[in-house]
């Protein structure tokens, strides 16, 4: 902003075209028609951006600083004020601007850091996309901003699905995303992703969301760690690739339809702390042969939880057979057998035992034997 005394008109400087380099300063001599000049701190704006700054120097000169490169000569307009003696105040001279032209040469300005591809992350409901260990793009959503919990969970417009439905192979869900703990799997997050063949869950996951892996036909194994507390409605509905499932001791609740319609499921092991099994949890599974329940107290179970229990052998902890025989639902199984429960649940989910064989009591075997064997982490019936 140029401030001049009197009411004189001000015209463009004879040095009205300046060529400068980024970082360079020049002194501009003002027109002789300006008799007295007072320049206050000014950032003036060209038609592009703020490329140049003008600073007060003397009554007849100003200092011009080149800040950023320009692609051509840009006009710099400095507004003029004059002091009106009658009014006793400074008045803006609309018709008396001061112009000069500046072309700044030099390198392109530093663009700075890349913009955040996921702005707003950290607030409830905000989303971000990360790349998993297998190179899969996966969407996560903040489900509790106070506790810093998030879950794999996509856009509602895509029914919550968080990955490309054509994703194939084993899927590893990370334990943390941008400072937020992965607490569960979102509702329908992987529903219909038929080409997923394996699933590795992090130790941080406490619940499996409703219909999270509904119709994931390709899943043949699930690495349940000993921290899962609840498997919600329809979590593994119609997963045709499953033949053996071991529910860890940490799980307390198996909700309705959680493994319903898994037609090829043959053997199920329920952890020692399961308290309730929902309606149709293991319904419509015609090939099921054995259920091993490690709880000494029969869990609450609905009459529809298992189809055709009269065709299924039930294994229970030693000393608990009477309790199961007296239960209105558990007693319907074909036969109930007692077993020693020496932590078979841990054996069946421990990756360190790959390619090793154990019996139902957790003792390592040199070769498979008749009855229940744990081979390569899976329960197998040898007849």
KEKE-3310 file (N, C-alpha, C; in steps of 0.2 Angstrom, whole numbers, plus 5000, padded with zeros to 4 digits):
npx = (5004:5004:5007:5004:5007:4996:4987:4991:4992:4997:5008:5014:5030:5045:5053:5045:5045:5051:5063:5067:5075:5071:5071:5078:5081:5077:5079:5067:5065:5054:5041:5045:5035:5030:5031:5032:5033:5026:5027:5018:5019:5016:5008:5005:4994:4996:4988:4990:4996:5002:5016:5026:5034:5032:5042:5043:5056:5064:5059:5058:5060:5057:5058:5059:5054:5057:5047:5041:5042:5036:5026:5025:5026:5019:5006:5008:5000:4999:4990:4985:4985:4980:4983:4970:4969:4958:4948:4956:4961:4967:4964:4958:4964:4956:4957:4970:4981:4996:5007:5017:5027:5032:5042:5047:5060:5067:5068:5054:5042:5043:5033:5029:5024:5016:4999:4987:4980:4969:4960:4955:4955:4953:4942:4926:4919:4926:4937:4950:4962:4972:4987:4989:4999:4999:4998:4985:4972:4964:4950:4947:4938:4935:4928:4927:4932:4937:4942:4951:4948:4947:4940:4941:4931:4920:4913:4896:4888:4893:4889:4897:4908:4925:4936:4942:4931:4936:4948:4961:4968:4977:4972:4978:4974:4979:4986:4985:4981:4986:4988:4977:4969:4965:4950:4939:4930:4922:4904:4898:4910:4919:4910:4905:4917:4924:4936:4945:4956:4962:4963:4971:4970:4973:4980:4973:4960:4944:4930:4921:4912:4895:4890:4903:4911:4903:4898:4910:4917:4929:4938:4947:4953:4955:4963:4961:4965:4969:4960:4948:4931:4918:4908:4898:4882:4879:4892:4902:4893:4888:4901:4909:4921:4926:4931:4935:4934:4940:4936:4942:4947:4944:4932:4916:4903:4893:4884:4868:4867:4880:4889:4881:4875:4887:4891:4901:4907:4914:4920:4920:4927:4923:4928:4933:4926:4914:4898:4886:4876:4870:4854:4852:4866:4875:4868:4860:4871:4875:4886:4892:4902:4908:4907:4917:4916:4923:4920:4916:4904:4888:4885:4873:4861:4852:4838:4839:4852:4861:4859:4852:4857:4857:4865:4878:4893:4897:4910:4916:4922:4931:4922:4911:4900:4888:4881:4879:4871:4860:4855:4843:4845:4858:4859:4853:4862:4871:4880:4888:4905:4918:4933:4950:4955:4968:4972:4969:4964:4973:4983:4978:4978:4990:5003:5016:5016:5014:5013:5015:5008:4995:4987:4970:4972:4982:4995:5010:5011:5019:5013:4997:4983:4969:4954:4952:4963:4975:4981:4993:4988:4974:4959:4956:4947:4951:4947)
npy = (4994:5011:5026:5043:5061:5075:5079:5074:5066:5049:5040:5026:5019:5023:5012:5000:4987:4972:4960:4946:4934:4920:4923:4934:4952:4968:4986:4998:5013:5026:5035:5052:5060:5057:5064:5062:5047:5034:5018:5005:4988:4977:4964:4960:4955:4947:4942:4929:4922:4926:4931:4941:4953:4969:4981:4995:5007:5020:5037:5038:5026:5008:4991:4977:4960:4944:4930:4918:4908:4914:4912:4921:4939:4947:4958:4970:4978:4992:4999:5016:5029:5045:5060:5069:5086:5094:5085:5078:5065:5049:5045:5033:5033:5029:5030:5031:5020:5012:5004:4990:4978:4962:4948:4933:4922:4905:4890:4879:4881:4873:4859:4854:4842:4827:4828:4822:4807:4803:4812:4819:4807:4798:4803:4799:4787:4790:4786:4776:4770:4756:4746:4729:4716:4707:4715:4720:4732:4739:4745:4754:4759:4771:4766:4769:4783:4788:4777:4774:4764:4754:4746:4734:4740:4745:4757:4762:4762:4752:4741:4740:4732:4730:4727:4723:4713:4703:4699:4687:4672:4671:4681:4694:4703:4718:4723:4736:4752:4767:4772:4767:4754:4738:4732:4724:4714:4722:4723:4713:4715:4707:4701:4689:4688:4677:4672:4672:4662:4659:4665:4677:4683:4697:4699:4708:4708:4707:4703:4695:4702:4704:4694:4695:4687:4681:4669:4667:4657:4651:4651:4640:4638:4645:4656:4657:4667:4667:4677:4681:4685:4685:4679:4685:4686:4676:4676:4668:4662:4651:4647:4637:4631:4627:4613:4609:4617:4626:4633:4645:4645:4657:4662:4666:4668:4662:4667:4667:4658:4658:4649:4643:4633:4629:4618:4608:4606:4596:4593:4600:4610:4616:4629:4630:4639:4643:4650:4651:4646:4651:4651:4640:4640:4630:4625:4616:4608:4595:4585:4585:4577:4576:4584:4593:4598:4608:4613:4610:4613:4611:4622:4635:4631:4630:4621:4621:4623:4614:4603:4588:4580:4568:4561:4564:4563:4567:4574:4576:4584:4574:4567:4575:4570:4566:4578:4582:4572:4574:4586:4594:4596:4593:4579:4573:4570:4558:4549:4551:4555:4554:4563:4566:4583:4590:4603:4603:4613:4623:4617:4615:4627:4632:4638:4633:4619:4614:4601:4591:4578:4575:4567:4566:4570:4579:4573:4570:4561:4548:4544:4544:4539:4528:4536:4553:4564:4577:4585:4594:4606:4604:4596:4579:4565:4548:4533)
npz = (5000:4995:5002:5000:5002:5000:4985:4973:4957:4953:4943:4933:4936:4927:4927:4924:4921:4927:4928:4937:4949:4958:4975:4974:4977:4973:4971:4968:4960:4963:4953:4949:4952:4964:4979:4992:5002:5011:5016:5021:5029:5017:5008:4992:4979:4964:4948:4948:4960:4977:4973:4974:4985:4992:5000:5011:5008:5006:5005:4992:4986:4984:4991:4981:4983:4976:4977:4972:4957:4941:4927:4917:4914:4927:4933:4946:4958:4967:4979:4982:4994:4999:5009:5015:5018:5022:5026:5035:5036:5029:5012:5001:4984:4972:4958:4956:4956:4958:4946:4942:4932:4934:4931:4937:4938:4939:4949:4950:4963:4979:4980:4993:5006:5000:4998:5011:5008:5014:5021:5037:5044:5059:5066:5072:5061:5050:5036:5029:5017:5016:5012:5012:5019:5008:4998:4995:4993:5006:5015:5029:5044:5057:5072:5085:5091:5103:5110:5101:5091:5076:5061:5048:5035:5023:5011:5014:5002:4995:5002:5013:5010:5010:5002:4985:4977:4969:4975:4979:4987:5002:5016:5026:5040:5046:5063:5067:5061:5056:5069:5075:5084:5077:5080:5077:5064:5051:5048:5035:5029:5020:5013:5001:4994:4986:4982:4991:5001:5013:5030:5041:5056:5067:5083:5090:5087:5093:5091:5078:5065:5060:5047:5041:5033:5025:5013:5008:4999:4996:5007:5016:5028:5045:5055:5070:5083:5101:5107:5102:5107:5103:5090:5078:5071:5057:5053:5046:5036:5024:5020:5010:5009:5021:5031:5044:5059:5073:5087:5098:5116:5121:5116:5119:5115:5102:5089:5080:5066:5063:5057:5048:5035:5030:5020:5019:5031:5043:5056:5071:5084:5100:5111:5128:5135:5129:5131:5125:5111:5096:5087:5074:5072:5068:5057:5043:5038:5032:5032:5044:5056:5069:5085:5096:5112:5123:5135:5152:5158:5150:5136:5133:5121:5106:5100:5086:5083:5079:5065:5063:5075:5079:5071:5074:5083:5099:5108:5125:5140:5151:5164:5163:5156:5161:5164:5151:5145:5152:5147:5138:5124:5120:5123:5113:5103:5093:5100:5115:5120:5132:5134:5138:5141:5137:5133:5119:5111:5110:5104:5091:5085:5084:5075:5076:5076:5063:5051:5060:5071:5082:5096:5102:5115:5115:5114:5105:5090:5080:5068:5060:5070:5074:5076:5083:5077:5077:5064:5055:5061:5061:5065:5063:5058:5060:5053)
capx = (5000:5007:5003:5007:5004:4993:4982:4994:4991:5003:5008:5018:5037:5049:5056:5039:5046:5057:5065:5071:5076:5068:5075:5082:5078:5078:5076:5063:5064:5047:5041:5047:5029:5028:5036:5033:5030:5026:5024:5018:5020:5011:5008:5000:4992:4995:4982:4991:4996:5007:5023:5031:5032:5035:5043:5045:5063:5064:5053:5057:5061:5054:5062:5054:5057:5054:5046:5040:5042:5030:5026:5025:5026:5012:5005:5008:4996:4999:4984:4988:4981:4983:4981:4966:4970:4952:4945:4960:4962:4969:4958:4960:4964:4953:4959:4978:4985:5003:5008:5023:5026:5037:5043:5051:5063:5070:5065:5047:5041:5043:5026:5028:5023:5010:4992:4985:4975:4963:4959:4949:4956:4953:4936:4921:4916:4931:4939:4956:4964:4979:4989:4990:5005:4999:4997:4978:4970:4958:4947:4946:4934:4935:4922:4927:4938:4939:4947:4955:4947:4945:4939:4940:4924:4920:4907:4889:4886:4896:4887:4902:4913:4931:4941:4940:4928:4940:4954:4962:4973:4976:4971:4980:4972:4984:4983:4985:4980:4987:4988:4971:4969:4959:4946:4934:4929:4915:4898:4899:4916:4922:4905:4905:4924:4924:4942:4949:4957:4965:4962:4975:4967:4978:4979:4969:4953:4940:4924:4920:4906:4890:4891:4909:4914:4897:4899:4917:4917:4936:4941:4948:4956:4954:4968:4958:4970:4965:4957:4941:4926:4911:4907:4892:4877:4881:4899:4904:4888:4889:4908:4909:4928:4928:4929:4936:4934:4942:4934:4947:4944:4942:4926:4910:4896:4892:4878:4864:4869:4887:4893:4876:4876:4894:4889:4907:4910:4914:4922:4920:4929:4921:4932:4931:4923:4908:4893:4879:4877:4863:4849:4855:4873:4878:4862:4861:4878:4874:4891:4895:4903:4910:4908:4921:4914:4928:4917:4913:4897:4885:4883:4866:4861:4845:4836:4840:4859:4864:4855:4852:4862:4857:4871:4884:4896:4899:4915:4915:4928:4930:4918:4905:4895:4881:4878:4877:4866:4854:4853:4837:4847:4865:4858:4850:4868:4871:4883:4893:4911:4922:4940:4955:4956:4974:4973:4969:4962:4979:4987:4975:4978:4997:5007:5022:5015:5013:5016:5015:5002:4994:4980:4965:4974:4988:5001:5012:5011:5023:5009:4990:4980:4962:4950:4953:4970:4976:4986:4994:4984:4967:4956:4955:4944:4954:4943)
capy = (5000:5017:5032:5049:5067:5079:5076:5073:5060:5045:5036:5021:5020:5022:5005:4997:4980:4969:4952:4944:4927:4918:4925:4940:4958:4974:4992:5001:5020:5028:5041:5059:5064:5055:5068:5059:5040:5030:5012:5000:4981:4975:4958:4962:4949:4947:4939:4922:4921:4931:4930:4946:4957:4976:4983:5002:5008:5027:5041:5038:5019:5003:4985:4971:4953:4939:4925:4912:4908:4916:4910:4927:4945:4948:4965:4971:4984:4995:5004:5023:5033:5052:5063:5075:5090:5096:5079:5076:5058:5046:5043:5029:5036:5023:5031:5032:5015:5012:4997:4988:4972:4957:4941:4930:4916:4901:4884:4878:4881:4866:4857:4852:4835:4825:4829:4817:4804:4801:4818:4818:4801:4799:4805:4793:4786:4792:4780:4777:4764:4754:4741:4724:4712:4704:4720:4721:4738:4737:4751:4754:4764:4772:4764:4772:4788:4789:4772:4773:4757:4754:4740:4734:4741:4749:4762:4759:4762:4746:4737:4739:4728:4734:4725:4721:4706:4698:4698:4680:4670:4672:4688:4696:4709:4721:4724:4743:4756:4774:4773:4764:4747:4735:4729:4719:4715:4726:4720:4712:4718:4703:4696:4687:4688:4670:4669:4672:4655:4659:4671:4678:4688:4700:4697:4714:4708:4704:4701:4695:4706:4700:4692:4698:4683:4678:4667:4667:4650:4649:4650:4633:4638:4652:4656:4661:4668:4666:4683:4682:4684:4684:4678:4688:4683:4675:4678:4663:4659:4648:4646:4630:4628:4625:4607:4609:4623:4626:4639:4645:4645:4664:4664:4665:4668:4660:4670:4664:4657:4660:4644:4640:4632:4627:4611:4603:4606:4590:4593:4607:4610:4622:4631:4628:4645:4645:4650:4650:4644:4654:4647:4638:4642:4625:4621:4615:4605:4588:4581:4585:4570:4576:4590:4592:4603:4607:4616:4605:4614:4612:4628:4636:4629:4630:4615:4622:4625:4608:4599:4580:4579:4560:4558:4567:4561:4573:4573:4581:4583:4568:4569:4579:4566:4566:4584:4583:4568:4577:4592:4593:4597:4589:4572:4571:4568:4550:4546:4556:4551:4558:4564:4570:4589:4593:4609:4602:4619:4627:4613:4615:4634:4634:4637:4629:4612:4612:4595:4587:4574:4574:4564:4571:4573:4583:4570:4570:4554:4547:4543:4545:4533:4528:4541:4560:4566:4584:4585:4601:4611:4603:4590:4574:4558:4542:4527)
capz = (5000:4994:5005:4998:5004:4995:4980:4967:4953:4953:4937:4933:4936:4921:4927:4926:4919:4931:4928:4944:4950:4965:4981:4973:4979:4969:4973:4963:4961:4961:4949:4953:4954:4971:4983:4999:5002:5017:5014:5027:5027:5012:5003:4987:4976:4957:4946:4949:4967:4980:4970:4975:4991:4992:5007:5012:5009:5008:5003:4984:4983:4988:4989:4979:4984:4972:4981:4968:4950:4938:4920:4913:4917:4931:4935:4953:4959:4974:4981:4984:4999:5000:5015:5013:5024:5024:5030:5041:5036:5023:5008:4995:4978:4967:4951:4956:4958:4955:4943:4938:4930:4937:4929:4941:4935:4944:4950:4952:4970:4982:4981:4999:5006:4997:5002:5014:5004:5018:5026:5042:5048:5067:5069:5071:5054:5045:5033:5025:5013:5017:5008:5017:5017:5002:4992:4994:4996:5011:5018:5037:5047:5064:5075:5092:5091:5110:5112:5095:5088:5069:5058:5040:5034:5017:5011:5014:4995:4993:5007:5018:5008:5011:4997:4978:4977:4965:4978:4979:4991:5009:5018:5032:5042:5051:5070:5068:5055:5057:5076:5078:5085:5073:5085:5075:5057:5050:5045:5028:5026:5015:5010:4994:4991:4985:4980:4997:5002:5020:5034:5046:5060:5071:5090:5093:5085:5098:5088:5071:5064:5057:5040:5039:5028:5022:5006:5006:4998:4995:5013:5019:5035:5049:5060:5076:5089:5107:5110:5100:5112:5100:5083:5077:5066:5050:5051:5041:5033:5018:5018:5007:5009:5027:5033:5051:5063:5080:5091:5103:5122:5122:5113:5124:5111:5095:5087:5076:5059:5062:5052:5045:5027:5028:5019:5019:5037:5046:5062:5075:5091:5103:5116:5135:5138:5126:5135:5121:5104:5094:5083:5067:5072:5064:5054:5036:5037:5031:5032:5050:5060:5076:5088:5102:5116:5129:5141:5157:5158:5143:5134:5131:5114:5104:5097:5079:5082:5075:5061:5064:5080:5080:5066:5075:5089:5103:5113:5130:5144:5156:5170:5161:5152:5164:5163:5144:5144:5156:5144:5133:5117:5119:5124:5106:5099:5092:5106:5119:5123:5136:5132:5142:5138:5138:5129:5112:5108:5109:5099:5084:5082:5085:5069:5077:5076:5057:5049:5066:5072:5089:5097:5105:5122:5114:5113:5098:5087:5074:5063:5062:5073:5073:5081:5082:5076:5075:5059:5052:5065:5059:5068:5057:5060:5056:5054)
cpx = (5004:5003:5007:5003:5001:4988:4985:4992:4998:5003:5014:5025:5040:5052:5050:5040:5052:5057:5069:5071:5073:5073:5079:5078:5081:5075:5073:5062:5057:5047:5042:5041:5027:5033:5037:5030:5031:5023:5024:5018:5014:5013:5003:5000:4992:4989:4984:4991:5001:5014:5028:5029:5036:5036:5045:5053:5065:5058:5052:5059:5058:5058:5057:5058:5053:5053:5045:5041:5036:5031:5027:5026:5019:5012:5005:5005:4997:4994:4987:4983:4984:4980:4977:4966:4963:4948:4949:4961:4964:4963:4961:4959:4962:4956:4967:4982:4992:5005:5015:5023:5033:5037:5049:5054:5066:5066:5058:5047:5041:5035:5024:5026:5016:5004:4990:4979:4968:4962:4954:4950:4956:4947:4931:4918:4921:4934:4946:4958:4971:4981:4991:4997:5005:4998:4990:4976:4964:4956:4945:4942:4935:4928:4922:4933:4941:4944:4952:4955:4945:4943:4939:4933:4924:4914:4901:4886:4888:4894:4892:4908:4920:4937:4938:4937:4932:4947:4955:4967:4972:4976:4973:4978:4977:4981:4982:4985:4981:4986:4981:4971:4963:4956:4941:4934:4922:4910:4899:4905:4919:4917:4905:4912:4926:4931:4947:4950:4959:4964:4967:4972:4972:4975:4974:4962:4949:4933:4924:4913:4901:4891:4898:4912:4909:4899:4906:4919:4925:4940:4941:4951:4955:4959:4965:4963:4965:4963:4950:4936:4919:4912:4900:4888:4879:4888:4903:4899:4890:4896:4909:4916:4930:4926:4931:4937:4935:4940:4938:4943:4942:4935:4920:4904:4897:4885:4874:4867:4876:4891:4887:4877:4883:4894:4895:4910:4909:4915:4923:4922:4927:4925:4929:4926:4916:4902:4886:4881:4870:4860:4853:4863:4877:4873:4864:4868:4877:4880:4895:4896:4904:4909:4911:4919:4919:4926:4914:4906:4893:4883:4876:4866:4853:4844:4838:4847:4862:4858:4857:4858:4863:4863:4878:4887:4899:4904:4915:4921:4926:4927:4912:4899:4888:4877:4875:4871:4859:4851:4848:4840:4854:4864:4855:4856:4868:4874:4888:4899:4915:4929:4944:4956:4962:4976:4974:4968:4968:4983:4985:4976:4985:5001:5013:5022:5013:5017:5017:5008:5001:4987:4976:4967:4980:4995:5004:5013:5016:5019:5002:4988:4973:4959:4952:4960:4970:4982:4987:4989:4976:4965:4954:4952:4948:4950:4946)
cpy = (5006:5022:5038:5055:5071:5076:5075:5066:5056:5041:5031:5023:5019:5015:5000:4989:4977:4962:4951:4936:4926:4919:4931:4946:4964:4980:4996:5008:5022:5034:5047:5062:5062:5059:5065:5052:5037:5023:5007:4993:4979:4968:4960:4956:4951:4943:4931:4920:4926:4928:4935:4950:4963:4978:4991:5002:5015:5030:5040:5031:5014:4996:4980:4965:4948:4933:4918:4913:4910:4914:4915:4933:4946:4955:4965:4978:4986:5000:5011:5026:5040:5055:5069:5080:5093:5091:5077:5069:5055:5044:5039:5032:5030:5024:5032:5026:5015:5005:4997:4981:4968:4950:4938:4923:4912:4894:4884:4878:4874:4865:4855:4845:4833:4826:4822:4813:4802:4806:4817:4811:4802:4801:4799:4793:4787:4786:4782:4770:4763:4748:4735:4721:4709:4708:4721:4728:4736:4744:4750:4760:4765:4770:4767:4777:4789:4784:4770:4766:4758:4747:4740:4734:4746:4754:4759:4758:4755:4740:4735:4735:4732:4732:4724:4714:4701:4696:4690:4679:4672:4679:4689:4702:4712:4722:4732:4747:4764:4776:4771:4757:4744:4730:4723:4719:4717:4721:4719:4714:4714:4699:4695:4687:4681:4667:4670:4665:4654:4665:4671:4684:4691:4698:4702:4713:4704:4701:4700:4697:4702:4700:4695:4694:4678:4676:4668:4660:4647:4648:4643:4633:4645:4651:4660:4661:4668:4673:4685:4680:4682:4683:4680:4684:4682:4676:4674:4659:4657:4648:4639:4627:4625:4617:4605:4616:4622:4633:4640:4646:4652:4666:4662:4664:4666:4662:4666:4663:4658:4655:4640:4639:4631:4620:4606:4603:4599:4589:4600:4606:4617:4623:4630:4633:4647:4644:4649:4649:4646:4649:4646:4640:4637:4621:4620:4612:4598:4583:4581:4578:4571:4584:4589:4598:4603:4610:4610:4606:4615:4619:4629:4634:4628:4623:4615:4623:4620:4604:4592:4578:4571:4557:4560:4564:4567:4570:4578:4580:4577:4571:4573:4576:4566:4572:4585:4578:4570:4583:4590:4593:4592:4582:4569:4568:4560:4547:4552:4552:4556:4558:4567:4577:4592:4599:4608:4608:4623:4624:4615:4622:4636:4633:4633:4622:4610:4606:4590:4584:4573:4570:4569:4574:4577:4580:4569:4562:4554:4546:4543:4538:4533:4533:4548:4561:4574:4584:4591:4606:4609:4596:4585:4567:4552:4536:4521)
cpz = (5000:4998:5003:5001:4999:4991:4974:4963:4953:4947:4937:4932:4929:4921:4929:4924:4923:4930:4934:4944:4957:4970:4980:4975:4974:4972:4967:4965:4959:4957:4953:4955:4961:4975:4990:4999:5008:5015:5020:5025:5023:5009:4998:4982:4968:4955:4947:4956:4970:4978:4972:4981:4990:4999:5006:5012:5011:5005:4995:4982:4988:4986:4987:4980:4980:4976:4977:4961:4947:4930:4915:4917:4921:4933:4943:4954:4966:4975:4984:4989:4999:5006:5013:5019:5026:5028:5036:5041:5029:5019:5002:4989:4973:4960:4951:4959:4955:4953:4941:4937:4932:4934:4933:4938:4940:4944:4952:4960:4973:4983:4988:5000:5002:5001:5005:5010:5008:5023:5031:5046:5055:5070:5067:5064:5049:5042:5030:5022:5014:5012:5013:5015:5011:4996:4991:4997:5000:5014:5025:5039:5054:5067:5082:5092:5098:5112:5106:5092:5080:5067:5051:5039:5028:5017:5011:5007:4992:4998:5012:5016:5007:5006:4990:4979:4974:4969:4980:4984:4998:5011:5025:5034:5047:5058:5071:5061:5057:5064:5079:5078:5081:5078:5083:5067:5056:5047:5038:5025:5020:5012:5003:4990:4991:4984:4986:5000:5010:5023:5040:5050:5065:5079:5093:5091:5091:5096:5081:5069:5060:5049:5037:5033:5025:5015:5003:5005:4998:5002:5016:5026:5038:5054:5066:5081:5095:5111:5107:5105:5109:5093:5081:5071:5059:5048:5046:5037:5026:5015:5016:5008:5016:5029:5040:5054:5070:5083:5097:5110:5124:5120:5118:5120:5104:5093:5082:5069:5057:5057:5049:5037:5025:5026:5020:5026:5041:5053:5066:5082:5094:5110:5123:5138:5134:5130:5131:5114:5101:5089:5076:5066:5067:5060:5047:5034:5037:5032:5039:5054:5067:5079:5095:5106:5123:5135:5146:5158:5152:5142:5133:5124:5112:5100:5089:5078:5078:5071:5062:5069:5081:5075:5068:5082:5093:5108:5118:5135:5149:5162:5169:5157:5155:5163:5155:5142:5147:5152:5138:5126:5116:5120:5117:5101:5098:5098:5109:5122:5127:5134:5138:5138:5140:5134:5122:5108:5106:5103:5092:5081:5082:5079:5070:5076:5068:5055:5054:5067:5080:5090:5101:5112:5121:5114:5106:5096:5081:5068:5065:5065:5073:5078:5079:5082:5074:5070:5055:5055:5064:5063:5062:5061:5056:5058:5053)
residu = (UNK:UNK:UNK:UNK:UNK:UNK:UNK:UNK:UNK:UNK:UNK:UNK:UNK:UNK:UNK:UNK:UNK:UNK:UNK:UNK:UNK:UNK:UNK:UNK:UNK:UNK:UNK:UNK:UNK:UNK:UNK:UNK:UNK:UNK:UNK:UNK:UNK:UNK:UNK:UNK:UNK:UNK:UNK:UNK:UNK:UNK:UNK:UNK:UNK:UNK:UNK:UNK:UNK:UNK:UNK:UNK:UNK:UNK:UNK:UNK:UNK:UNK:UNK:UNK:UNK:UNK:UNK:UNK:UNK:UNK:UNK:UNK:UNK:UNK:UNK:UNK:UNK:UNK:UNK:UNK:UNK:UNK:UNK:UNK:UNK:UNK:UNK:UNK:UNK:UNK:UNK:UNK:UNK:UNK:UNK:UNK:UNK:UNK:UNK:UNK:UNK:UNK:UNK:UNK:UNK:UNK:UNK:UNK:UNK:UNK:UNK:UNK:UNK:UNK:UNK:UNK:UNK:UNK:UNK:UNK:UNK:UNK:UNK:UNK:UNK:UNK:UNK:UNK:UNK:UNK:UNK:UNK:UNK:UNK:UNK:UNK:UNK:UNK:UNK:UNK:UNK:UNK:UNK:UNK:UNK:UNK:UNK:UNK:UNK:UNK:UNK:UNK:UNK:UNK:UNK:UNK:UNK:UNK:UNK:UNK:UNK:UNK:UNK:UNK:UNK:UNK:UNK:UNK:UNK:UNK:UNK:UNK:UNK:UNK:UNK:UNK:UNK:UNK:UNK:UNK:UNK:UNK:UNK:UNK:UNK:UNK:UNK:UNK:UNK:UNK:UNK:UNK:UNK:UNK:UNK:UNK:UNK:UNK:UNK:UNK:UNK:UNK:UNK:UNK:UNK:UNK:UNK:UNK:UNK:UNK:UNK:UNK:UNK:UNK:UNK:UNK:UNK:UNK:UNK:UNK:UNK:UNK:UNK:UNK:UNK:UNK:UNK:UNK:UNK:UNK:UNK:UNK:UNK:UNK:UNK:UNK:UNK:UNK:UNK:UNK:UNK:UNK:UNK:UNK:UNK:UNK:UNK:UNK:UNK:UNK:UNK:UNK:UNK:UNK:UNK:UNK:UNK:UNK:UNK:UNK:UNK:UNK:UNK:UNK:UNK:UNK:UNK:UNK:UNK:UNK:UNK:UNK:UNK:UNK:UNK:UNK:UNK:UNK:UNK:UNK:UNK:UNK:UNK:UNK:UNK:UNK:UNK:UNK:UNK:UNK:UNK:UNK:UNK:UNK:UNK:UNK:UNK:UNK:UNK:UNK:UNK:UNK:UNK:UNK:UNK:UNK:UNK:UNK:UNK:UNK:UNK:UNK:UNK:UNK:UNK:UNK:UNK:UNK:UNK:UNK:UNK:UNK:UNK:UNK:UNK:UNK:UNK:UNK:UNK:UNK:UNK:UNK:UNK:UNK:UNK:UNK:UNK:UNK:UNK:UNK:UNK:UNK:UNK:UNK:UNK:UNK:UNK:UNK:UNK:UNK:UNK:UNK:UNK:UNK:UNK:UNK:UNK:UNK:UNK:UNK:UNK:UNK:UNK:UNK:UNK:UNK:UNK:UNK:UNK:UNK:UNK:UNK:UNK:UNK:UNK:UNK:UNK:UNK:UNK:UNK:UNK:UNK:UNK)
# end
